[in-house]
Amino acid sequence: MYISLTILTIILYLICGGILLLNLLNKLSSDSIGKQKLLSLAGVTVALHSFVLYSTLFTPTGIDIGFFNVLSIVAWLVSLLLTFAALSMAVECLGVLVYPFAALFLSTSLLSNESHLLPYTLSAGLLFHVMISILAYSLLSIAAVQAILLYVQDKQLHNKHPGGIIRSFPPLETMETLLFQVIIIGFIMLGVSLFSGIVYLEDIFAQHLVHKTTLSIIAWILFGILLLGRWRYGWRGKTAIRWTISGFVFLMLSYFGSKFVIELILHRSA
């Protein structure tokens, strides 16, 4: 049942991404697959993903936050946030990247037997730290996807060759405004994550955490500089994109890079 549900969810994510791509390429008429129908399908897919996650996260011996499971959690949360945001804003174009990547990350969790269990007796403070960290990574992942599409849009407009996909995007100013709104929230969440780590972890700079902590702080500083530059100097365009991608790279290295090395290569608990 679990395998069948996972495969169905993967297929539906790919269908959502494919429909969006065809819509952006103007291969489908605007009336063939309406936005509400697409978001309804995406909502069903995200709901199925939540059932899959529940069965893999909550095991008889503890909460499994292994490397691939966390990838699946982030993919689910990013897809959920995007789908809800698209109900009121014209941001469904981000699904061209988000939904296929969700399918990919869900596939890796299906194929892997790797696990990292947290006991059910884990304190509320540590559980809060874990959840707020995942939320911060998810929000800033959306910002990274937004920055990539913004780069494509900006480059095409400057080259005066706006293709079918670009014409389907929201205006550049709208894309930039949304980008900074997401970064502001993600920056706050990341700061809360770092602070909660200091409060609830015995030693946030312990040997197995020092790389994760240092890289997270660097990412937080980079996003902070970007927001300061936006407020003080009106940074936008390529400058904003470069800072966003740089912060995202450090953030992903801080968690998934460290987790990959510690759990999958060294076979230790992160």
C-alpha positions in Angstrom: 0.0 0.0 0.0 2.8 2.4 0.9 4.8 1.7 -2.3 1.7 2.0 -4.4 0.7 5.3 -2.8 4.3 6.7 -3.2 4.4 5.8 -6.9 1.0 7.4 -7.4 2.2 10.6 -5.7 5.3 10.7 -7.8 3.3 10.3 -11.0 0.9 13.1 -10.0 3.8 15.5 -9.1 5.2 14.8 -12.6 1.8 15.4 -14.2 1.4 18.7 -12.4 4.9 19.8 -13.5 4.3 18.7 -17.1 0.9 20.5 -17.3 2.6 23.7 -16.1 5.4 23.4 -18.5 3.0 22.8 -21.4 0.9 25.8 -20.3 4.0 28.0 -20.1 5.0 26.9 -23.6 1.5 27.7 -24.9 1.1 24.0 -26.0 -2.2 23.9 -24.1 -5.0 26.4 -24.5 -5.7 28.6 -21.5 -9.1 26.9 -21.0 -7.9 23.3 -21.3 -6.4 23.0 -17.9 -7.5 25.9 -15.7 -5.5 27.2 -12.8 -8.1 26.0 -10.2 -8.1 22.5 -11.7 -4.4 22.3 -11.7 -4.2 23.5 -8.1 -6.8 21.0 -7.1 -4.7 18.3 -8.6 -1.6 19.6 -6.8 -3.6 19.8 -3.6 -4.6 16.1 -3.9 -0.9 15.2 -4.7 0.4 17.1 -1.6 -2.3 15.4 0.5 -1.2 12.0 -0.7 2.4 13.0 0.0 1.5 13.8 3.6 0.1 10.3 4.1 3.3 8.8 2.7 5.4 11.0 5.0 3.3 10.0 8.0 4.0 6.3 7.3 7.7 6.8 6.9 8.3 9.4 9.7 6.5 7.7 12.6 7.9 4.3 13.1 7.4 2.0 16.1 10.9 2.8 17.4 10.9 6.6 16.8 10.7 9.5 14.4 12.8 8.9 11.3 14.6 12.0 10.1 17.1 10.3 7.9 18.7 12.2 5.0 16.2 11.1 2.3 13.2 11.4 4.6 14.1 15.0 5.3 14.5 15.7 1.6 11.0 14.4 1.2 9.7 16.6 4.1 11.2 19.7 2.5 9.8 18.8 -0.9 6.4 18.3 0.7 6.5 21.5 2.6 7.7 23.6 -0.4 5.0 22.0 -2.6 2.4 22.8 0.1 3.5 26.4 0.6 3.6 27.0 -3.2 0.2 25.4 -3.8 -1.5 27.6 -1.1 0.4 30.7 -2.2 -0.8 30.1 -5.8 -4.4 30.4 -4.7 -4.1 34.1 -4.2 -0.9 35.0 -6.2 0.3 34.3 -9.7 3.2 32.1 -8.6 2.1 28.7 -10.0 4.9 28.9 -12.6 7.3 28.0 -9.8 5.7 24.5 -9.9 7.6 23.8 -13.1 10.7 23.2 -10.9 9.1 22.5 -7.5 6.8 19.6 -8.4 9.3 17.6 -10.5 11.9 18.0 -7.7 9.3 16.9 -5.2 8.8 13.7 -7.3 12.6 13.2 -7.4 13.1 13.6 -3.7 10.1 11.3 -2.9 11.6 8.7 -5.2 14.9 8.8 -3.3 13.1 8.2 0.0 11.3 5.2 -1.6 14.6 3.6 -2.8 16.6 4.2 0.3 16.7 2.1 3.5 18.7 4.7 5.4 17.2 6.0 8.6 18.0 8.3 11.6 15.6 7.8 14.5 14.7 10.4 17.1 13.0 9.0 20.3 9.4 9.9 21.0 10.7 11.2 24.4 12.5 14.1 22.6 11.9 17.4 24.4 9.4 19.9 23.0 12.3 22.4 22.6 14.4 20.2 20.5 11.4 19.2 18.4 10.6 22.9 17.9 14.2 23.4 16.7 14.0 20.6 14.2 10.6 21.8 12.8 11.5 25.5 12.6 14.8 24.5 10.8 12.9 22.5 8.2 10.5 25.3 7.7 13.3 27.8 7.2 15.0 25.6 4.7 11.8 25.1 2.8 11.0 28.8 2.6 14.5 29.7 1.4 14.3 26.8 -1.1 11.3 28.5 -2.6 13.3 31.8 -2.7 16.1 29.9 -4.6 13.6 28.5 -7.2 12.2 32.0 -7.5 15.7 33.5 -8.0 16.5 30.9 -10.7 13.3 31.7 -12.7 13.9 35.4 -12.1 17.4 35.1 -13.6 15.9 33.4 -16.7 13.2 36.1 -17.0 15.7 38.9 -16.5 18.1 37.5 -19.1 15.4 37.0 -21.7 14.0 40.4 -21.2 17.4 42.1 -21.5 18.2 40.1 -24.6 14.8 41.2 -26.0 13.9 37.6 -26.8 11.0 36.8 -24.4 9.8 33.4 -25.3 6.5 31.7 -24.5 7.5 30.7 -21.0 8.7 34.3 -20.1 5.5 35.8 -21.4 3.5 33.6 -19.0 5.5 34.8 -16.0 4.2 37.5 -13.7 5.8 41.0 -14.2 9.5 41.2 -13.2 8.6 43.6 -10.3 6.0 41.2 -9.0 8.5 38.3 -9.1 11.1 40.4 -7.2 8.6 41.6 -4.6 7.5 38.0 -3.9 11.2 36.9 -3.7 12.0 39.4 -1.0 8.8 38.6 0.9 9.8 34.9 1.0 13.4 35.8 2.0 12.2 38.0 4.9 10.1 35.3 6.4 12.8 32.6 5.7 15.5 34.9 7.2 13.4 35.3 10.4 12.7 31.6 10.6 16.4 30.8 10.1 17.3 33.2 12.9 14.8 31.6 15.2 16.2 28.2 14.3 19.8 29.3 15.2 18.6 30.9 18.4 16.6 27.8 19.4 19.6 25.6 18.7 21.7 27.7 21.1 19.0 27.4 23.8 18.0 23.7 23.4 21.1 22.0 22.1 23.8 21.2 24.7 26.6 22.5 22.5 25.7 23.9 19.1 29.4 24.0 18.2 30.1 20.4 19.1 32.3 18.5 16.7 29.5 16.9 14.8 27.5 20.2 14.6 30.2 22.8 14.1 30.1 22.7 10.2 26.3 22.7 10.2 26.2 25.7 12.6 29.0 27.7 10.9 27.5 27.3 7.4 24.0 28.1 8.7 25.3 31.3 10.3 27.1 32.3 7.1 23.8 31.7 5.1 21.9 33.8 7.6 24.4 36.6 7.4 24.3 36.5 3.6 20.5 36.8 3.5 20.8 39.5 6.1 23.2 41.5 3.9 20.9 41.0 1.0 17.9 42.4 2.9 20.0 45.3 4.2 21.2 46.0 0.6 17.6 45.9 -0.7 16.4 48.3 2.1 19.4 50.7 2.0 20.5 50.6 -1.6 17.6 49.1 -3.5 19.4 46.0 -4.6 17.5 44.1 -7.3 18.0 42.1 -10.5 21.2 40.1 -10.8 22.6 41.4 -7.5 19.6 40.1 -5.6 19.8 36.8 -7.5 23.5 36.2 -6.8 23.1 36.9 -3.1 20.0 34.6 -2.9 21.7 31.7 -4.6 24.9 32.2 -2.5 22.9 32.1 0.7 20.9 29.1 -0.4 24.1 27.1 -1.3 25.6 27.7 2.1 22.2 26.8 3.7 21.9 23.5 1.8 25.5 22.6 2.5 24.9 23.3 6.2 22.2 20.8 6.5 22.1 18.4 3.6 25.8 18.5 3.0 26.6 17.8 6.6 23.8 15.2 6.9 25.0 13.4 3.8 28.6 13.1 5.0 27.7 12.2 8.6 24.9 9.8 8.0 25.6 8.2 4.5 29.4 8.3 4.4 30.5 8.1 8.0 27.3 6.2 9.2 27.0 8.3 12.3 24.0 10.2 13.8 23.8 13.9 12.7 
